[in-house]
Amino acid sequence: MTAPSPLETAANADAPAELTDGYHLVVDALKMNDVDTIYGVVGIPITDLARLAQAQGIRYVGFRHESNAGHAAAAAGYLTKKAGICLTVSAPGFLNGLVALANATTNCFPMVQISGSSERHLVDLKQGDYEEMDQLAAAQPFCKAAYRISRVEDIGRGIARALRTAVSGRPGGVYLDIPAAVLGSIMDAEEGAKTLSRLVDPAPRQLPAPESVDRAIELLAGAQRPLIVLGKGAAYAQADAQIREFVESTGIPYVPMSMAKGLLPDDHPQSAATARSLALKKADVVMLVGARLNWLLNHGEAPQWNPDAKFVQIDIEAKEMDSNQPIAAPLVGDIESVVEALIERSKPGQIAAPAAWREELGARSAQNVAKMAERLKADPHPMQFMGALKAVRDVIRERPEVYLVNEGANALDIARNVIDMHVPRHRLDSGTWGVMGIGMGYAIAAAVESGQPVVAVEGDSAFGFSGMEIETICRYKLPVVTVIMNNGGVYRGDDVNLYDDAPSPTTLMSAARHDVMFEAFGGKGYRATTPAEVTAALTEALASGGPALIDCVIDPSAGTESGHIAHLNPKGITVGNITPAKK
Ligand code: ADP
């Protein structure tokens, strides 16, 4: 007999169906597990899957490139603590999505990339199928786990397994391979329904051992210069009230990592963000909360850190401990449970940051804030990063509900310092890899998941990696305002090719009109050459609630190469001293 097409059955969803197929079972399993949004790019063999998901009430957001759909799914996972779903087609589409899957895994964001794949028997004998690739093997090194569903009756199990793996323990990216033949397989509907299940407690609490809590309390209680580092794991954990209670009841100064900005408001009196260097250099006991001692924290090494510092680390991943420095008091568990245990097991007043230390940091903060205020006062022409970003800061300060997405080199470094955050999980940026290309994907997810306005502050180079998604933003009429720091180059726009008149490797078109490009898709474009124009444009754009893009014309000689991480460029003998070869 001829099986009903997924669409025929979808249109007829209320009628008792005797048969079902892979498409329906995938959608039913996702819905049973509260998946309400899919980010993807359609094509063979998953187009009908997207159509059916939409017909069955799942929101489908269609992108122009799979990396961006994947980044959106990852951001959705970070923001909601549920696995974000990215749907990709076989081979090339799958590979495009893999960048995002790897980035999600590196950042500990839960997502599942579901990809259609070619016929297994042809792939395995390398017979040259359409978009042939052993996708399961290719995905394996780039994610937390990779699974394949080989039989239609395993769809429920495969999806349950993928969703649980993504969110439990240390969150990460999961690859789920579904060959075309499985999607098209038919089975008895009643039997099919029995194969699906709803996950019970997919990310269970993980309580720390009492003795490890007491060890940490003792260390913190004896500290002269204690410090808390809040990372994006702390923001992800959604233990905002417990973290605030612990910080405030102990008086310990804290520094937020960039995506933990706003977990406590940046103007909190205990924030040592503006005395960061001093805090790291002098702290004698450091408690890391959902923050790894990786390159972003100089691996915990001197001279940035006190070489005698002792570390307390709260992390759900036991093997994170000692990865860079010996951890004197490891606290393995979920942040909410661990912080609750610290509060419960410490006596009132037992952990208290000495006043002298708080005052020392406070004095340095006041000095640095005054210096920054002086720099922000300057309003040179042509416009500099600082001027444009101060204007952005002043507008969004009035609107704490705004999500901020941020990538670039100088655009990232300067915005991170200038723009304060006041609400948890409202800042999404280049993260652990310092990756470029997350911009539009993260912005779209933030808007879709929250329904709130989003401002994406983008370097002109960074924007290019996901720029085509402005069509997606306009198509879905999302409240995303993209603000481009356009200095006409990667890092800066005035680099010169010494050899001939071709553009230098870091040159982009400084005359580029991103605002005009945006208008081509029906959005509102602005061009701003002064901070006052940035203020006016951003105020109007946010008030409109619709898609907008502001092209900020920045001095091409503004910006430093590689921003704050120039030291990561290897130093060869020619660096900064390149002489052209003779023709
Ligand atoms: P940052 O870049 O902000 O310093 P990282 O990404 O390096 O943050 O660190 C986040 C850490 O948080 C990871 O080591 C991860 O295992 C951990 N983590 C994530 N979620 C939780 C949670 N719910 N409880 C405990 N640790 C968590």
Residues whose N, C-alpha, C, O or C-beta is under 5 A from the ligand:
A	BS01	ADP	T106 N107 C108 R170 L230 G231 K232 G233 Y236 A237 M257 G290 A291 R292 I314 D315 I316 E317 E320 G333 D334 I335
